[in-house]
Amino acid sequence: MYKLRVQVCERMMRMVGRISVTTGQNEYRRISDVLSGDHKLAEDMKESRTEMFSFFCIGESIMRGLKRQKQTVYWSKVTETLEGIDTVSTYSQPQSFKFSVSSTAGTPEEISAGIVPDYDRYITSFDRDFKPEEGDVFWVDAVPKLDDDGNLILSDEVPVVTPDYRLKKILDTQRGNIARYGISKIGAENE
């Protein structure tokens, strides 16, 4: 049984990133159907299908979100209040995350379809608890200056190290494992 599991794991790891999870399930079923003559082995394989599928899903997530491709990104919510004729921005305490950040905006599929994104880069997140809102700010290429309590150091109500990106578009689904967030450079011509 161990030899079969190793064989299936090797095949699944070769498939990660190239084909879908469903194909991985079908490959595992195909292998198990070939060996279905041995009833004891077939029962053992039936019990381990869920285990192997879980392993495959974990492997797929690991392969898609390699640690070496992630960088530290700081995120802060911004609330704006109107005081007389002035708009005052208030920043929440920045939180750091490890995300994959693209070098440019748009995927080959979007570009070939004629879709021109209105953001400069995108952040890919595997953390389903991360729920930013449009207008939130990020320090991607810069590191914010923080005091001992983790709050931003401000100068005239503006952070000493200003955020360099603002969340422009949320590219997410309700049930997916991955979310993408389109971010625009602050101070660019279009903002």
Buried (B, 14 or more C-beta within 10 A) or exposed (E): EEEBBEEBBEBBBEBBEEEEBEEBBEBBEEBBEEEEEEEEBEEBBEEBBEEBBEBBBEBBEEEBBEEEEBEEBBBBBBEEEEEEEEEEEEBBEBEBBBBBBBEEBBBEEEEEEEEEBEBBBBBBBBEEEBEBEEEBBBBBEBEBEBEEEEEBEEEEEEBEBEBBBBBBBBBBEEEEBBBBBBBBBEEEEEE
